Every structure is written in C-alpha cells, then in structure tokens.
Amino acid sequence: MDYKCRHALRRAAHVRQTPGSSAVTVRVLEAVAMEPAWRQQGRGRGRNQEAQVERSRPPQKERERPGAAAAGRGGGTKTASAPEPPHGVTVQSKFEEIRKSNQAAAQRLVESHFSSSSSDEDEGIDGVDHEDGKRGKILASTFTTYTDQTDGDTTGLLRTGQYVSDLFQSGALTCLICIASVRRTQAVWSCSSCFSLFHLPCIQKWAKDSVFLVSSVTDEDFGQKQHPWPCPKCRAEYAPGATPHRYMCYCGKLQDPPADPWLVPHSCGSICQKELKPACGHTCLLLCHPGPCPPCPKMVSVSCMCGKAKPLPRRCSNKAWSCQRPCGKLLLCKQHTCSQPCHTECSPCPRVSVQKCVCGREKAERPCASPRWNCQQVCGSRLSCGNHTCEEVCHDGVCPPCPRSISRTCPCGKTKSSLPCTEEVPPCGDTCDRRLACQKHTCSMRCHRGSCETCRQEVEKECRCGRYRKLMPCHKEYLCDSKCPQTRNCQRHQCRRKCCPGNCPPCDQSCGRTLGCRNHKCPSVCHQGSCYPCPESVEVRCACGSTVLVVPCGREKTTKPPRCKETCRCPPSCHHPTREAHRCHPGPCPPCKQACLLPLPGCSHTCPRPCHDLVLVKSQQVHLAGPWEQPSEPAFVEKALPCPPCQVPLPTACFGEHEVSPVPCHRRGRFSCGRPCGRPLTCGNHTCSRECHLVNDSNPCEVCEEGCSKPRPPGCPHSCPRPCHPGSCPPCSQMIRQRCHCKISLLYLECTKLTSVDEQTKVLLGSCNNQCPKELSCGHRCKQVCHPGVCEEKCQQKVKLRCPCRRIKKEVLCSLSAQFAVECDDVCREQQRKISQLKEAEQRAAQEEEQRKLQEELEAFEKRQQRGGRRNKKRGRREEVDDEQSEARRWWRRCAAFVLVPLGGALLSAAAYYYLQESG
C-alpha cells in the first residue's frame, strides 16, 4: 500500500489544485481502498502492533453469540445455536470491514504525509530546488488576485509575504506556549493583533489559566466577574467569550480546513475578504493567508489634499496626494497665510513677530504660533485693601483680594476676630486642644502659634499584628518581632514581614523560574500560574552567516539552519587555494573532487587523481573483549594519502628495439617485450633466440650450436657436414641412389655430377636403357626406351575389328582403329531375324501357360463357393492347409514361368549364335 499511496500522492502533487483540492485525498483513498489488509499492515517484523492485537481478538459476531458461551460452560440444557448468515452476506460484511480498515490506514498515511512540510526533511540540492519551485507556485497562486490589480507590483506584499514564507521555513513557526513546531495538520489559532500562531489546545489552556489567576486574586466572590485574557506574545486583551473553541482558517470562513499540499497551510483557499485597515470600504483580495492584509490595491479617483486640483486615479492605500500649489489658508495667528505646498492640516506659523507679555509690561520677538507668554515679573499692583501689593507673577485680569481682609481666628481657632489687615490676631490664652498627630489626644498647651508638640503620654499599645500589648509613648508605633508566616499572592514565598497585620504586600521578589526556552529565567515579579513566553528571539544563521532565520528563544537547537543560496565560504581543508563552488550548507563540506595536481616525485608530471589530502580510512580496531568495552578510536579516520605512482605513458623502445610501447612514468626505462632477440649471431646465418634482452659484456647473445643450414645446390638432398659456418659450403661428395624413369631399376649416381650437368644429360643419366613398361591408353605396352614423362599415344600394334553381330572381322593398326568401322551384311541380318522370332514364340508359350493356371484357380474358387453350409472345424483347417499348399505350388509355377522360360530362351539364342558363328 505504501508504494501505491506514494505513487498516488506524487500524481496528486503534480496536479495544481484549486480550493477544492480535497478531491486529491479522496482519489488517494480510493486508489488504496481495495488493497488487501496484509499489504497495509506490512510484511514480517514491520507489521503494526495494533493490527496484531486486532487479529488476536475474536470477531465481534463470535463474541456476541450467546450460544457460544452456553456451550462453553458445558451445561446440560441444550441451547439452540443462532442460524448462520448466508454465505454471500458474510463475504460482503468481511469485504466492507476490510475496505474500511484500508481506508483508515490510507487516511493515516495521507495525514502523516501532510503533517510535516517538506522542509522538515533532509533533501539534496535537487530536492531543495523542487521545493523552492513548489513554494513559488503556492505563493504565486496566493498573491495572483492582488498582483493582477497592481500590475505585478509586490512592494505592498513584503510583510504578508514574510508571514507566508515562514510557514514553509523549517523551525520558523513555533508555538510560544509549548515551544514546539506548528505543523500543517495541527489545529491552530492566530492572534488578530500580532498574527502569531499557537496550538489550539495551548491557547485554550492559556486563556483558561489567565482568567482563573486574575479572578482568584481580584474577585471577592470568585468567578463572578468577566476578566479578559492576554495574548502570550503581544499582550493584546481578549474577552472571555473570544476564547477559541474551534479550528478555523485564517479568514474565519471554514472550520477544520483540510491539509492541501498546494495551498498555504491552515488556509481554506478562498479569497480572504476581510475589511482592510485603515477602513476604506474595500476588502482583502488575497487567498486566505496568515499575517496582516496588504494595503488596498484598488484604484479610486480622489482630489488633492487642498481640494484645488481635479480628481485623479490613485491607489486606495495611497490616495492622499499633493498638487504642489501653495496652501494660502489663514493661520491661527490671524496675521499670515500658509505658504507650504498642498497638504492636509496647516502647521503652526513659523514666522516671528513682536508681541506683549500677559501683563503688557514687556515686548519681545516671539513665534506667531505661541503669542501668550509671561515676563516673570511680580505684579506689584495695590490690592483692594490699599495696604498691600499683589505678589503674583505676571498675570492678566484683576488682582485677587487681600488675604488678610477675610475672616480670621486666633491660632487655636476658638476666638474669631475682625481686626484690620494691618494687625495680627493675638492668642486667646485658652488651652490649645488641637488634635495631636496621634489623633487620640489633644494639645495641653495654651493657644500658640506654630505646630503642636509630640504626644508623650504612656498608653498600652497593641502591636500591628495583634499578638502582643505593651506600655509605651503614644507617638511611637509598637511593632513586635514575630514574622508573618502567611504566603504572599504568588503562592510561593512567605511574607516574613515583622508584625504583619494580615494585608501582606505583593511579592516583591523576582520570579526566577526557568522559561520554556530553557535559556532564560522569568524577569517578572513573582506571580502565580505559567510564566509568559520568553520575549527573546534568536538568530539562526547559515554556515556563512549571510542568511538569517529569527526563531523564538529555545528553538535554536532544534531548528535547522536556513537554506542559503550563497556560495560556501569555508576555507579549503586541502592544498588547493579554493574549494569547488557549491551552496552554503550546514556541517562539514563535501570531500574535494578537484584534481590533486601536486608535482610527483622523480618526474615532471602532476598527480591527476582527485584530491586525497583528507580521505576517510578505516582504522585498525583492537579486538574488544566484550560489548562492555568501548572502542578507543573511531571506525573511520581522516588521513592524507600519498600520491599514487605516476601513470603517464611514455613511449619507450624495448631492449631489442622490436617495438615502441607506452610505459608508465614510474616504471620508465627500456624493457623486454617478450619476443625473440633476433640479433645476428657470429655465424652470420642465425639470430639470437633468447627473449628480448639487453646486450652488454656480461649478458651477450647466445652462441650458435646448430648445424649448417645454408641452401644446397639445386637437386642436392644432402646437408652440409660442417657446423654452422660463414661463407659457402664445400662440394657434395656423396652418392645418390634413385630409380630410373620407368621406376623399375635402381641407379647410383655421384651427387656432384647430377647437380652440375644440364637437363638433357640428367635425362640420359636417369634412364636404365630398357623398354618402357608403361601401358598406353589403348592397353598395349610402350615400344620406347626408358624415358621420363608421358608415353606417345601412336600405338603400332595390329588389332581385330568385328561387325555388331560379331560375325565379320578385320586387322588394322591400333592407332587407326578409331577411324575404321565394320558393318553387318544380309546374312547377319537374317540370323538376327530368326533369333527374334524364336524369342517371341517362347514368350507366347509362357503367357498361355499363365492364363491356363489362372483359369484353374478361378474354377476351384467357384466350386468352393457353390458348396456353402457349415463346415466342421477339422475340415475347415484341412481345407485351409490344402489352400496354402496349392497357393505355394502356384507360386513356384509362376516363378518358373517368369524365370526359367526367359533363361531357356537366352540359352537357345546363345547356342544359335555360336552355331552360326562356327558355320560362318
């Protein structure tokens, strides 16, 4: 099933889907629905444990049958077994059960495939290029409706595009509550203020805990007030009714959006249609997307900011424009007009003018924008009493009344006085009785000016916490030394304040708990509940540092470095000045594949092999005594291997200069080709037969030990008796025994004479001088003396010629016999006629004899047929035997007729012929 599912997923991935892309998943499920269960569950050890448990359970029908349980207990009561369903129904139910299990397995496979983006997996350069192309297509399809309005301008999509790109970047999307990756198949919630993504269960627990903590601290009647809960990142507050309970897409139209590989994760694929901010009456044109909506791309017709120019078509998001004409509006100073080019609101007047202060005593150059100012002089005007002057600084309007002209009392406030403002009110002489600072006792002094003295009465005071009492001066506070054991509002630390009355102050210690990032501690004041997520962010850089990925603190260890399109800048680890150009990557660089090109020792060539400065070589591991011992060295170590011997071919001749062959440079020098040496020996006739070798004083060629092999004179079959020698051989002195031309006699001739004479003399010496014994073609013997060659065909012997019937004969020379022919005469013809008549008579007699025998057989057969009736067994057998004997006799007669008659005729003809010959 895995193979078919992967095949179906690849086919679905190559088809560009619109928002209704859930059909891809349906087709994948249908493609694997008919797979047998054993293929879905795997083979051998790789089978699912759940499938094994399900296979070990009894079928549901067997577990629910009551008859099976009763029969198992072995009771005496007979229980009627439930009727078995028809065979077709059972097969159909099993088929449906298997089909449903297959569909469930396929659904799990599809979800596991879509659960993580492709960037979470390790890929090569080809896989990265494929994913980049796929991501580009998804981004293009998301932004198409917007770019169509802006003629391809994407400047307004930078912020939104960053949010969309983070969805495809490994580690860029992290739930700040649980510090875990946000996958494409997980239910999420997006903050409408900071647009951060959180797992739906995490944000629900966060909202519930936040409301609970605030209620437990502030509410007297717990749970009666509705407290808002904050976003974990931006602290934006949400009402309790805004707590998310359903997984919605970004635009809020679709609940539980399906995972589609050709759409932005957690998107429904339809147009966003959110109200744009600032509100302009238009809606967002992008497909359902994360992050803020881009500026409005619509074209509207608007006038300039001052309203003097005609309306022009402008982008709705940038519809404010200036006609660059002077504004001309009267400024707030009521003296000057605005001289700035077309704008919305006029700025304060920038000019300077002479203006009076508030009291009008001084004048100064002041900006027209701030005409009201004070000169910092005391007023000094006479008050209404006529005795005192105004002590206020520069002011406008009427001076205030004299403060001494109002109703006055003595210092203790008991006696009122109406004295003029020029006289002081004297003390009344009565007891002061004003409340002291303790607010319990009164002043016992006489009426006096100034503040009353400190209360010094001895009273029994209760400490602040109410545990102890003590006599002490009233103005002093009694604090006992007991420390408060209550826990503060953080529910972690004790109050420990001396003589605490019970209203313990909030905890002033630092929280100090380790945050979810595991790198920092909570900097807030000690509090209840979960700490806010770590506000820090960490930059994860690629190897070269040019590409940066900002991730929440705590994710830097599990986040892969971002993909970088720059060239790797790591310095080479070998002797080459630069590395091969390749993309920036995490981890060590791949092995150098450039040619070594180091000069080889002993020659002028360079090493052509790939760089071998750092090669992984298997180390020699020491045999371990058992599994409890650990190897002291790694299995493979990097070593610099020496350059191999130079293999450059050099044309080199062998020792004997038989051939010029390419020889590796490290083995350069003359060599033996394996052929015979071939150098001439001292005899001058033969060559050295040793294998090709170097000739010098210590290694000369071999000495010739063969006999003389020079060619002999024509006709001499003997070899030279001397060993191999230079120069010509001596004359041959041996005798030659040969047969004569007729091959009958043996002749002994001296070899020198035979080989030194001419051809004619050789013919005479080779003849035995007897008659030639050869027969001519005619059959007669040759009449010449022993001679070589073919005999002459002119035979001189006489031969007899006869006519065709051989009655007439004549004698002629054998060589002329072919030219003569003897013809038969009338006598010969008469004899031939008589012989032919005799033969015809014999043949006629033989045919008549055959006809007679056939007639006899026919008559015998008819007689047997006329008898009829049954015959006894013996009689039948006897008749069969008689028939066989008669048949054998007939066969012998027939053979005698066909063989003896012609033979007798031939004998008679021969006798007649000889008789005629003798008579003739």
Secondary structure as UniProt FT lines:
FT   HELIX           2..13
FT   TURN            19..21
FT   HELIX           22..33
FT   HELIX           37..40
FT   HELIX           44..46
FT   HELIX           49..56
FT   HELIX           60..64
FT   HELIX           66..73
FT   HELIX           87..114
FT   HELIX           118..120
FT   HELIX           125..150
FT   TURN            151..152
FT   HELIX           155..157
FT   HELIX           158..166
FT   TURN            167..168
FT   TURN            170..172
FT   STRAND          174..175
FT   TURN            176..179
FT   STRAND          180..181
FT   TURN            184..185
FT   STRAND          188..190
FT   TURN            192..194
FT   STRAND          197..199
FT   HELIX           200..218
FT   TURN            222..223
FT   STRAND          229..230
FT   TURN            232..234
FT   STRAND          237..238
FT   HELIX           240..242
FT   TURN            250..251
FT   TURN            261..262
FT   TURN            265..266
FT   STRAND          299..302
FT   STRAND          312..315
FT   HELIX           316..318
FT   TURN            332..333
FT   STRAND          352..356
FT   STRAND          363..367
FT   TURN            368..369
FT   TURN            384..385
FT   TURN            403..404
FT   STRAND          408..409
FT   TURN            411..412
FT   STRAND          416..417
FT   TURN            421..422
FT   TURN            437..438
FT   STRAND          458..462
FT   TURN            464..465
FT   STRAND          469..473
FT   TURN            474..475
FT   TURN            489..490
FT   TURN            516..517
FT   STRAND          537..541
FT   STRAND          548..552
FT   TURN            553..554
FT   TURN            556..558
FT   TURN            601..602
FT   STRAND          615..618
FT   TURN            627..628
FT   STRAND          636..639
FT   STRAND          649..653
FT   TURN            655..656
FT   STRAND          660..664
FT   HELIX           665..667
FT   TURN            682..683
FT   TURN            714..715
FT   STRAND          735..739
FT   TURN            741..742
FT   STRAND          746..750
FT   HELIX           751..756
FT   HELIX           759..765
FT   TURN            777..778
FT   STRAND          798..802
FT   TURN            804..805
FT   STRAND          809..813
FT   HELIX           814..819
FT   HELIX           826..867
FT   HELIX           873..919
//
